[in-house]
Amino acid sequence: EQSHDGLVAAVYIALVYDFDRAQVILDLLNTYA
């Protein structure tokens, strides 16, 4: 599931550059999970 790996990578990048944005992304991932 490379698309899922891409989402994980995006979350790690967001954690580095914008923690608040990462929280939003994690919430979205939880919605799809």
Protein Blocks (a to p, Z undefined) as FASTA:
>chain_A
ZZlmmmmmmmmmmmmmommlmmmmmmmmmmmZZ
